[in-house]
Amino acid sequence: MAAWTSERLKQLKTRAGFTATELAQRCRVSEGAARHWLAGRRRITGPVTLLLDSFEQRLADAPAESTPN
């Protein structure tokens, strides 16, 4: 999979219909961490990238109006 960038994360957030707070909760990180990723101030690394890959795959496989649980 491609590296997680702030732009890719923003696209996922938009497609999933998540707020920054919901994204943080789904990723089990602080809201501050999620906001840093979204702003491009911090790199997205570690195990959370696997979770984001999973969300992205579930969105690709799901009907258009569905979001990952």
ABEGO torsion letter per residue (X at the ends): XBBBBAAAAAAAAAAAGBBAAAAAAAAGBBAAAAAAAAAGABBBBEAAAAAAAAAAAAAAABBAABBBX
